Amino acid sequence: MDVLPAAQVYVDAVNRRDLDGLVNAFHTDGRIVDVSRTITGQDAIRTWARNEVIGGSLKVLEVVERRPTGQKLLVRWAPAGSDGWLAHYDFTSDDGRIRVANLQYA
């Protein structure tokens, strides 16, 4: 599967429980849209990831869409202690880092 490097860094950081790696996958002004919430900047991303992401698991099932500046992935996201669910993770990146991660239920 051809996952873009910036998105792969995010996936790997989640699965390694690497909070710093996850935060550093984003530009300093990076943004996450988590269903209907928007989290902006590395400090806010760190808090969100520490409270809601680290400890879970993330598996890429398919690359759904490719664009020059990113891609949409079908994933199985499983927060700690759950079986998880399918989701679309849509990453926009440049210079090797994520600008926007749009995380939505599939």
N, CA, C and O atoms as CSV, one atom per row, in Angstrom:
chain,resi,resn,atom,element,x,y,z
A,1,MET,N,N,0.854,-1.182,0.000
A,1,MET,CA,C,0.000,0.000,0.000
A,1,MET,C,C,0.895,1.240,0.000
A,1,MET,O,O,1.908,1.284,0.699
A,2,ASP,N,N,0.520,2.226,-0.774
A,2,ASP,CA,C,1.348,3.407,-0.969
A,2,ASP,C,C,0.846,4.570,-0.104
A,2,ASP,O,O,0.238,5.514,-0.607
A,3,VAL,N,N,1.110,4.485,1.194
A,3,VAL,CA,C,0.718,5.555,2.113
A,3,VAL,C,C,1.787,6.640,2.055
A,3,VAL,O,O,2.981,6.353,2.132
A,4,LEU,N,N,1.347,7.886,1.918
A,4,LEU,CA,C,2.298,9.000,1.867
A,4,LEU,C,C,3.132,9.055,3.143
A,4,LEU,O,O,2.634,8.727,4.219
A,5,PRO,N,N,4.399,9.468,3.035
A,5,PRO,CA,C,5.288,9.460,4.196
A,5,PRO,C,C,4.736,10.198,5.423
A,5,PRO,O,O,4.836,9.683,6.536
A,6,ALA,N,N,4.165,11.375,5.245
A,6,ALA,CA,C,3.662,12.133,6.411
A,6,ALA,C,C,2.536,11.377,7.104
A,6,ALA,O,O,2.473,11.346,8.333
A,7,ALA,N,N,1.649,10.769,6.325
A,7,ALA,CA,C,0.558,9.988,6.907
A,7,ALA,C,C,1.107,8.739,7.584
A,7,ALA,O,O,0.621,8.347,8.645
A,8,GLN,N,N,2.110,8.113,6.985
A,8,GLN,CA,C,2.701,6.913,7.581
A,8,GLN,C,C,3.364,7.237,8.912
A,8,GLN,O,O,3.307,6.432,9.842
A,9,VAL,N,N,3.991,8.404,9.016
A,9,VAL,CA,C,4.589,8.825,10.287
A,9,VAL,C,C,3.509,8.894,11.369
A,9,VAL,O,O,3.725,8.444,12.495
A,10,TYR,N,N,2.350,9.458,11.027
A,10,TYR,CA,C,1.231,9.543,11.969
A,10,TYR,C,C,0.781,8.145,12.397
A,10,TYR,O,O,0.651,7.875,13.591
A,11,VAL,N,N,0.546,7.264,11.434
A,11,VAL,CA,C,0.086,5.899,11.718
A,11,VAL,C,C,1.098,5.174,12.610
A,11,VAL,O,O,0.727,4.553,13.606
A,12,ASP,N,N,2.362,5.259,12.246
A,12,ASP,CA,C,3.406,4.578,13.026
A,12,ASP,C,C,3.491,5.127,14.445
A,12,ASP,O,O,3.662,4.367,15.398
A,13,ALA,N,N,3.372,6.443,14.586
A,13,ALA,CA,C,3.443,7.050,15.922
A,13,ALA,C,C,2.287,6.582,16.800
A,13,ALA,O,O,2.482,6.291,17.980
A,14,VAL,N,N,1.081,6.507,16.229
A,14,VAL,CA,C,-0.061,6.005,16.994
A,14,VAL,C,C,0.236,4.597,17.494
A,14,VAL,O,O,0.064,4.307,18.678
A,15,ASN,N,N,0.673,3.736,16.608
A,15,ASN,CA,C,0.881,2.331,16.959
A,15,ASN,C,C,2.077,2.100,17.875
A,15,ASN,O,O,2.122,1.095,18.584
A,16,ARG,N,N,3.036,3.006,17.874
A,16,ARG,CA,C,4.183,2.911,18.783
A,16,ARG,C,C,3.920,3.628,20.107
A,16,ARG,O,O,4.739,3.591,21.025
A,17,ARG,N,N,2.751,4.283,20.183
A,17,ARG,CA,C,2.409,5.087,21.371
A,17,ARG,C,C,3.440,6.190,21.587
A,17,ARG,O,O,3.856,6.474,22.711
A,18,ASP,N,N,3.831,6.794,20.485
A,18,ASP,CA,C,4.877,7.815,20.454
A,18,ASP,C,C,4.235,9.197,20.335
A,18,ASP,O,O,4.010,9.691,19.230
A,19,LEU,N,N,3.946,9.810,21.468
A,19,LEU,CA,C,3.279,11.112,21.480
A,19,LEU,C,C,4.103,12.167,20.755
A,19,LEU,O,O,3.563,12.909,19.934
A,20,ASP,N,N,5.392,12.248,21.040
A,20,ASP,CA,C,6.238,13.250,20.376
A,20,ASP,C,C,6.272,13.030,18.864
A,20,ASP,O,O,6.210,13.991,18.097
A,21,GLY,N,N,6.370,11.777,18.436
A,21,GLY,CA,C,6.383,11.481,17.019
A,21,GLY,C,C,5.095,11.897,16.333
A,21,GLY,O,O,5.119,12.418,15.219
A,22,LEU,N,N,3.959,11.665,17.003
A,22,LEU,CA,C,2.674,12.068,16.441
A,22,LEU,C,C,2.615,13.587,16.303
A,22,LEU,O,O,2.253,14.100,15.244
A,23,VAL,N,N,2.962,14.298,17.352
A,23,VAL,CA,C,2.908,15.766,17.319
A,23,VAL,C,C,3.846,16.307,16.249
A,23,VAL,O,O,3.488,17.230,15.518
A,24,ASN,N,N,5.032,15.746,16.154
A,24,ASN,CA,C,6.018,16.241,15.188
A,24,ASN,C,C,5.685,15.874,13.749
A,24,ASN,O,O,6.335,16.366,12.826
A,25,ALA,N,N,4.685,15.018,13.537
A,25,ALA,CA,C,4.225,14.726,12.179
A,25,ALA,C,C,3.512,15.929,11.571
A,25,ALA,O,O,3.333,15.994,10.355
A,26,PHE,N,N,3.101,16.887,12.414
A,26,PHE,CA,C,2.342,18.058,11.979
A,26,PHE,C,C,3.221,19.300,11.904
A,26,PHE,O,O,4.188,19.438,12.654
A,27,HIS,N,N,2.873,20.202,10.990
A,27,HIS,CA,C,3.455,21.545,11.007
A,27,HIS,C,C,3.071,22.211,12.320
A,27,HIS,O,O,2.102,21.799,12.958
A,28,THR,N,N,3.808,23.224,12.731
A,28,THR,CA,C,3.518,23.888,14.009
A,28,THR,C,C,2.099,24.445,14.057
A,28,THR,O,O,1.497,24.521,15.128
A,29,ASP,N,N,1.563,24.834,12.899
A,29,ASP,CA,C,0.190,25.349,12.848
A,29,ASP,C,C,-0.768,24.313,12.249
A,29,ASP,O,O,-1.836,24.664,11.747
A,30,GLY,N,N,-0.377,23.038,12.306
A,30,GLY,CA,C,-1.197,21.966,11.762
A,30,GLY,C,C,-2.563,21.905,12.422
A,30,GLY,O,O,-2.787,22.438,13.509
A,31,ARG,N,N,-3.473,21.229,11.714
A,31,ARG,CA,C,-4.864,21.204,12.192
A,31,ARG,C,C,-5.429,19.797,12.049
A,31,ARG,O,O,-5.153,19.092,11.079
A,32,ILE,N,N,-6.223,19.410,13.037
A,32,ILE,CA,C,-6.969,18.156,12.992
A,32,ILE,C,C,-8.447,18.507,13.055
A,32,ILE,O,O,-8.867,19.314,13.884
A,33,VAL,N,N,-9.226,17.900,12.178
A,33,VAL,CA,C,-10.680,17.962,12.282
A,33,VAL,C,C,-11.083,16.570,12.734
A,33,VAL,O,O,-11.025,15.615,11.959
A,34,ASP,N,N,-11.490,16.460,13.987
A,34,ASP,CA,C,-11.872,15.179,14.576
A,34,ASP,C,C,-13.392,15.131,14.621
A,34,ASP,O,O,-14.009,15.584,15.585
A,35,VAL,N,N,-13.984,14.584,13.584
A,35,VAL,CA,C,-15.426,14.544,13.336
A,35,VAL,C,C,-15.944,15.975,13.235
A,35,VAL,O,O,-16.028,16.501,12.126
A,36,SER,N,N,-16.291,16.623,14.335
A,36,SER,CA,C,-16.809,18.000,14.251
A,36,SER,C,C,-15.955,18.994,15.031
A,36,SER,O,O,-16.220,20.196,14.991
A,37,ARG,N,N,-14.934,18.513,15.740
A,37,ARG,CA,C,-14.052,19.410,16.493
A,37,ARG,C,C,-12.821,19.745,15.672
A,37,ARG,O,O,-12.331,18.918,14.902
A,38,THR,N,N,-12.325,20.963,15.839
A,38,THR,CA,C,-11.084,21.362,15.189
A,38,THR,C,C,-10.032,21.606,16.258
A,38,THR,O,O,-10.265,22.339,17.220
A,39,ILE,N,N,-8.877,20.988,16.080
A,39,ILE,CA,C,-7.748,21.115,16.997
A,39,ILE,C,C,-6.618,21.733,16.184
A,39,ILE,O,O,-6.213,21.176,15.164
A,40,THR,N,N,-6.107,22.874,16.625
A,40,THR,CA,C,-5.117,23.605,15.836
A,40,THR,C,C,-3.846,23.855,16.640
A,40,THR,O,O,-3.901,24.291,17.790
A,41,GLY,N,N,-2.716,23.577,16.029
A,41,GLY,CA,C,-1.409,23.841,16.621
A,41,GLY,C,C,-0.880,22.635,17.382
A,41,GLY,O,O,-1.646,21.817,17.892
A,42,GLN,N,N,0.445,22.541,17.450
A,42,GLN,CA,C,1.070,21.370,18.061
A,42,GLN,C,C,0.733,21.207,19.541
A,42,GLN,O,O,0.603,20.074,20.003
A,43,ASP,N,N,0.587,22.285,20.298
A,43,ASP,CA,C,0.253,22.146,21.724
A,43,ASP,C,C,-1.130,21.522,21.891
A,43,ASP,O,O,-1.311,20.614,22.703
A,44,ALA,N,N,-2.092,22.004,21.131
A,44,ALA,CA,C,-3.453,21.449,21.218
A,44,ALA,C,C,-3.485,20.012,20.694
A,44,ALA,O,O,-4.193,19.169,21.244
A,45,ILE,N,N,-2.722,19.729,19.637
A,45,ILE,CA,C,-2.653,18.367,19.107
A,45,ILE,C,C,-2.054,17.436,20.155
A,45,ILE,O,O,-2.516,16.307,20.315
A,46,ARG,N,N,-1.032,17.898,20.866
A,46,ARG,CA,C,-0.411,17.083,21.916
A,46,ARG,C,C,-1.439,16.713,22.988
A,46,ARG,O,O,-1.526,15.553,23.389
A,47,THR,N,N,-2.207,17.682,23.444
A,47,THR,CA,C,-3.216,17.414,24.481
A,47,THR,C,C,-4.256,16.426,23.971
A,47,THR,O,O,-4.590,15.458,24.654
A,48,TRP,N,N,-4.763,16.671,22.777
A,48,TRP,CA,C,-5.756,15.778,22.171
A,48,TRP,C,C,-5.213,14.357,22.050
A,48,TRP,O,O,-5.874,13.397,22.447
A,49,ALA,N,N,-4.010,14.228,21.503
A,49,ALA,CA,C,-3.429,12.903,21.275
A,49,ALA,C,C,-3.160,12.187,22.600
A,49,ALA,O,O,-3.414,10.988,22.712
A,50,ARG,N,N,-2.659,12.892,23.586
A,50,ARG,CA,C,-2.383,12.278,24.888
A,50,ARG,C,C,-3.677,11.745,25.511
A,50,ARG,O,O,-3.692,10.654,26.082
A,51,ASN,N,N,-4.758,12.518,25.398
A,51,ASN,CA,C,-6.020,12.156,26.029
A,51,ASN,C,C,-6.864,11.172,25.231
A,51,ASN,O,O,-7.644,10.418,25.814
A,52,GLU,N,N,-6.722,11.164,23.898
A,52,GLU,CA,C,-7.671,10.421,23.082
A,52,GLU,C,C,-7.074,9.440,22.079
A,52,GLU,O,O,-7.800,8.609,21.533
A,53,VAL,N,N,-5.782,9.515,21.826
A,53,VAL,CA,C,-5.214,8.706,20.746
A,53,VAL,C,C,-4.169,7.714,21.246
A,53,VAL,O,O,-4.247,6.521,20.952
A,54,ILE,N,N,-3.206,8.200,21.991
A,54,ILE,CA,C,-2.106,7.348,22.435
A,54,ILE,C,C,-2.657,6.216,23.306
A,54,ILE,O,O,-3.398,6.450,24.262
A,55,GLY,N,N,-2.280,4.992,22.953
A,55,GLY,CA,C,-2.809,3.814,23.632
A,55,GLY,C,C,-3.762,3.035,22.743
A,55,GLY,O,O,-4.075,1.880,23.028
A,56,GLY,N,N,-4.226,3.661,21.666
A,56,GLY,CA,C,-5.094,2.987,20.706
A,56,GLY,C,C,-4.276,2.374,19.589
A,56,GLY,O,O,-3.046,2.413,19.605
A,57,SER,N,N,-4.978,1.804,18.615
A,57,SER,CA,C,-4.285,1.232,17.460
A,57,SER,C,C,-4.946,1.719,16.174
A,57,SER,O,O,-6.138,2.022,16.141
A,58,LEU,N,N,-4.141,1.783,15.124
A,58,LEU,CA,C,-4.597,2.314,13.849
A,58,LEU,C,C,-4.062,1.420,12.736
A,58,LEU,O,O,-2.855,1.204,12.627
A,59,LYS,N,N,-4.966,0.905,11.916
A,59,LYS,CA,C,-4.567,0.038,10.805
A,59,LYS,C,C,-5.103,0.619,9.505
A,59,LYS,O,O,-6.302,0.869,9.377
A,60,VAL,N,N,-4.218,0.833,8.547
A,60,VAL,CA,C,-4.618,1.303,7.221
A,60,VAL,C,C,-5.130,0.108,6.422
A,60,VAL,O,O,-4.433,-0.894,6.263
A,61,LEU,N,N,-6.361,0.232,5.922
A,61,LEU,CA,C,-6.979,-0.836,5.143
A,61,LEU,C,C,-6.883,-0.583,3.641
A,61,LEU,O,O,-6.752,-1.514,2.847
A,62,GLU,N,N,-6.950,0.705,3.264
A,62,GLU,CA,C,-6.986,1.027,1.834
A,62,GLU,C,C,-6.676,2.502,1.627
A,62,GLU,O,O,-7.032,3.344,2.452
A,63,VAL,N,N,-6.009,2.805,0.515
A,63,VAL,CA,C,-5.879,4.184,0.060
A,63,VAL,C,C,-7.097,4.443,-0.824
A,63,VAL,O,O,-7.236,3.838,-1.888
A,64,VAL,N,N,-7.977,5.339,-0.386
A,64,VAL,CA,C,-9.246,5.588,-1.068
A,64,VAL,C,C,-9.098,6.643,-2.153
A,64,VAL,O,O,-9.733,6.554,-3.204
A,65,GLU,N,N,-8.266,7.633,-1.899
A,65,GLU,CA,C,-8.104,8.748,-2.839
A,65,GLU,C,C,-6.688,9.285,-2.731
A,65,GLU,O,O,-6.127,9.398,-1.641
A,66,ARG,N,N,-6.118,9.616,-3.897
A,66,ARG,CA,C,-4.785,10.231,-3.943
A,66,ARG,C,C,-4.903,11.607,-4.580
A,66,ARG,O,O,-5.618,11.782,-5.567
A,67,ARG,N,N,-4.204,12.578,-4.016
A,67,ARG,CA,C,-4.140,13.934,-4.557
A,67,ARG,C,C,-2.683,14.382,-4.537
A,67,ARG,O,O,-1.875,13.799,-3.814
A,68,PRO,N,N,-2.333,15.397,-5.308
A,68,PRO,CA,C,-0.943,15.876,-5.280
A,68,PRO,C,C,-0.500,16.314,-3.877
A,68,PRO,O,O,0.681,16.228,-3.541
A,69,THR,N,N,-1.449,16.782,-3.066
A,69,THR,CA,C,-1.078,17.290,-1.735
A,69,THR,C,C,-1.525,16.387,-0.590
A,69,THR,O,O,-1.439,16.777,0.574
A,70,GLY,N,N,-2.005,15.174,-0.910
A,70,GLY,CA,C,-2.425,14.309,0.183
A,70,GLY,C,C,-3.158,13.075,-0.279
A,70,GLY,O,O,-3.108,12.691,-1.448
A,71,GLN,N,N,-3.846,12.458,0.679
A,71,GLN,CA,C,-4.601,11.257,0.369
A,71,GLN,C,C,-5.607,10.966,1.467
A,71,GLN,O,O,-5.464,11.392,2.613
A,72,LYS,N,N,-6.636,10.216,1.066
A,72,LYS,CA,C,-7.649,9.757,2.008
A,72,LYS,C,C,-7.455,8.258,2.205
A,72,LYS,O,O,-7.332,7.501,1.242
A,73,LEU,N,N,-7.431,7.846,3.470
A,73,LEU,CA,C,-7.243,6.452,3.826
A,73,LEU,C,C,-8.490,5.897,4.497
A,73,LEU,O,O,-9.161,6.604,5.248
A,74,LEU,N,N,-8.797,4.650,4.232
A,74,LEU,CA,C,-9.781,3.922,5.019
A,74,LEU,C,C,-8.987,3.191,6.091
A,74,LEU,O,O,-8.073,2.428,5.778
A,75,VAL,N,N,-9.332,3.421,7.354
A,75,VAL,CA,C,-8.585,2.848,8.465
A,75,VAL,C,C,-9.541,2.170,9.450
A,75,VAL,O,O,-10.750,2.400,9.429
A,76,ARG,N,N,-8.974,1.348,10.294
A,76,ARG,CA,C,-9.679,0.865,11.470
A,76,ARG,C,C,-8.986,1.510,12.655
A,76,ARG,O,O,-7.830,1.216,12.961
A,77,TRP,N,N,-9.715,2.395,13.312
A,77,TRP,CA,C,-9.218,3.085,14.499
A,77,TRP,C,C,-9.840,2.411,15.716
A,77,TRP,O,O,-11.059,2.258,15.790
A,78,ALA,N,N,-9.006,2.012,16.665
A,78,ALA,CA,C,-9.486,1.352,17.875
A,78,ALA,C,C,-8.879,2.041,19.093
A,78,ALA,O,O,-7.731,1.777,19.449
A,79,PRO,N,N,-9.648,2.926,19.734
A,79,PRO,CA,C,-9.157,3.513,20.979
A,79,PRO,C,C,-8.880,2.408,21.995
A,79,PRO,O,O,-9.451,1.320,21.912
A,80,ALA,N,N,-8.008,2.690,22.945
A,80,ALA,CA,C,-7.662,1.702,23.970
A,80,ALA,C,C,-8.928,1.114,24.577
A,80,ALA,O,O,-9.849,1.838,24.956
A,81,GLY,N,N,-8.957,-0.214,24.662
A,81,GLY,CA,C,-10.073,-0.897,25.299
A,81,GLY,C,C,-11.298,-1.087,24.425
A,81,GLY,O,O,-12.357,-1.460,24.929
A,82,SER,N,N,-11.182,-0.835,23.107
A,82,SER,CA,C,-12.346,-1.005,22.239
A,82,SER,C,C,-11.969,-1.823,21.003
A,82,SER,O,O,-10.794,-1.992,20.680
A,83,ASP,N,N,-13.003,-2.326,20.323
A,83,ASP,CA,C,-12.787,-3.034,19.060
A,83,ASP,C,C,-12.613,-2.073,17.893
A,83,ASP,O,O,-12.126,-2.452,16.828
A,84,GLY,N,N,-13.018,-0.820,18.106
A,84,GLY,CA,C,-12.819,0.197,17.100
A,84,GLY,C,C,-13.890,0.235,16.034
A,84,GLY,O,O,-14.919,-0.433,16.136
A,85,TRP,N,N,-13.628,1.038,14.998
A,85,TRP,CA,C,-14.565,1.262,13.915
A,85,TRP,C,C,-13.812,1.723,12.685
A,85,TRP,O,O,-12.641,2.095,12.756
A,86,LEU,N,N,-14.504,1.693,11.557
A,86,LEU,CA,C,-13.922,2.180,10.317
A,86,LEU,C,C,-14.015,3.698,10.266
A,86,LEU,O,O,-14.984,4.296,10.733
A,87,ALA,N,N,-12.993,4.300,9.691
A,87,ALA,CA,C,-12.962,5.752,9.567
A,87,ALA,C,C,-12.200,6.125,8.301
A,87,ALA,O,O,-11.405,5.343,7.778
A,88,HIS,N,N,-12.461,7.340,7.822
A,88,HIS,CA,C,-11.666,7.922,6.740
A,88,HIS,C,C,-10.746,8.962,7.364
A,88,HIS,O,O,-11.206,9.890,8.029
A,89,TYR,N,N,-9.472,8.804,7.150
A,89,TYR,CA,C,-8.464,9.758,7.595
A,89,TYR,C,C,-7.917,10.415,6.334
A,89,TYR,O,O,-7.259,9.768,5.520
A,90,ASP,N,N,-8.191,11.685,6.185
A,90,ASP,CA,C,-7.804,12.427,4.992
A,90,ASP,C,C,-6.683,13.392,5.366
A,90,ASP,O,O,-6.894,14.344,6.119
A,91,PHE,N,N,-5.499,13.138,4.837
A,91,PHE,CA,C,-4.307,13.919,5.164
A,91,PHE,C,C,-3.945,14.860,4.025
A,91,PHE,O,O,-3.918,14.458,2.861
A,92,THR,N,N,-3.669,16.110,4.364
A,92,THR,CA,C,-3.089,17.083,3.449
A,92,THR,C,C,-1.722,17.441,4.019
A,92,THR,O,O,-1.606,17.785,5.195
A,93,SER,N,N,-0.687,17.358,3.185
A,93,SER,CA,C,0.657,17.580,3.699
A,93,SER,C,C,1.520,18.329,2.697
A,93,SER,O,O,1.227,18.387,1.502
A,94,ASP,N,N,2.597,18.900,3.227
A,94,ASP,CA,C,3.658,19.468,2.398
A,94,ASP,C,C,4.935,19.506,3.219
A,94,ASP,O,O,4.893,19.472,4.449
A,95,ASP,N,N,6.050,19.575,2.550
A,95,ASP,CA,C,7.357,19.591,3.201
A,95,ASP,C,C,7.519,18.448,4.198
A,95,ASP,O,O,8.221,18.593,5.199
A,96,GLY,N,N,6.869,17.306,3.929
A,96,GLY,CA,C,7.038,16.133,4.774
A,96,GLY,C,C,6.245,16.134,6.070
A,96,GLY,O,O,6.400,15.233,6.894
A,97,ARG,N,N,5.393,17.143,6.257
A,97,ARG,CA,C,4.585,17.212,7.478
A,97,ARG,C,C,3.122,17.433,7.133
A,97,ARG,O,O,2.783,17.910,6.050
A,98,ILE,N,N,2.276,17.080,8.069
A,98,ILE,CA,C,0.833,17.189,7.876
A,98,ILE,C,C,0.374,18.623,8.136
A,98,ILE,O,O,0.718,19.222,9.155
A,99,ARG,N,N,-0.409,19.163,7.199
A,99,ARG,CA,C,-1.078,20.458,7.384
A,99,ARG,C,C,-2.440,20.255,8.040
A,99,ARG,O,O,-2.793,20.933,9.006
A,100,VAL,N,N,-3.209,19.287,7.480
A,100,VAL,CA,C,-4.557,19.011,7.971
A,100,VAL,C,C,-4.779,17.505,7.978
A,100,VAL,O,O,-4.451,16.810,7.016
A,101,ALA,N,N,-5.336,17.014,9.071
A,101,ALA,CA,C,-5.807,15.634,9.156
A,101,ALA,C,C,-7.303,15.699,9.452
A,101,ALA,O,O,-7.715,16.136,10.527
A,102,ASN,N,N,-8.097,15.266,8.502
A,102,ASN,CA,C,-9.551,15.282,8.644
A,102,ASN,C,C,-9.999,13.860,8.944
A,102,ASN,O,O,-9.949,12.993,8.072
A,103,LEU,N,N,-10.441,13.617,10.186
A,103,LEU,CA,C,-10.762,12.287,10.680
A,103,LEU,C,C,-12.270,12.158,10.818
A,103,LEU,O,O,-12.887,12.829,11.646
A,104,GLN,N,N,-12.862,11.287,9.997
A,104,GLN,CA,C,-14.323,11.157,9.950
A,104,GLN,C,C,-14.718,9.681,9.981
A,104,GLN,O,O,-13.971,8.821,9.517
A,105,TYR,N,N,-15.896,9.400,10.529
A,105,TYR,CA,C,-16.431,8.041,10.474
A,105,TYR,C,C,-16.640,7.634,9.014
A,105,TYR,O,O,-17.005,8.457,8.175
A,106,ALA,N,N,-16.403,6.361,8.726
A,106,ALA,CA,C,-16.587,5.868,7.350
A,106,ALA,C,C,-18.053,5.483,7.131
A,106,ALA,O,O,-18.420,5.045,6.041
